[in-house]
Amino acid sequence: MKVVIVGGVAGGATAAARLRRLDEQAEIVVFERSHYISYANCGLPYYISGVIQDPEINLTNPRKLLCPFSCPNESAP
């Protein structure tokens, strides 16, 4: 199975992860226009208030997604 997912934030990343669990042999490509695949919306108030100092803790980049799910990502320039 070949699947192309347009948009890699919460819905796209969730769809890619679910597809990978359902079919380990599927060819899954995620297209995202930003440099980050997904981010933790619920963590933003903690970052803004200063409870969390490192903004990277709320973000997922292509490398983090590629490792466990073997999904290539095509980021727009």
HELIX and SHEET records of a PDB file:
HELIX    1   1 ALA A   10  LEU A   22  1                                  13    
HELIX    2   2 ASN A   41  GLY A   43  5                                   3    
HELIX    3   3 LEU A   44  SER A   49  1                                   6    
HELIX    4   4 PRO A   55  ASN A   58  5                                   4    
HELIX    5   5 PRO A   62  PHE A   69  1                                   8    
SHEET    1   A 3 LYS A   2  VAL A   6  0                                        
SHEET    2   A 3 GLU A  27  GLU A  32  1                                        
SHEET    3   A 3 ASN A  73  SER A  75  1                                        
SHEET    1   B 2 SER A  38  TYR A  39  0                                        
SHEET    2   B 2 LEU A  59  THR A  60 -1                                        
END                                                                             
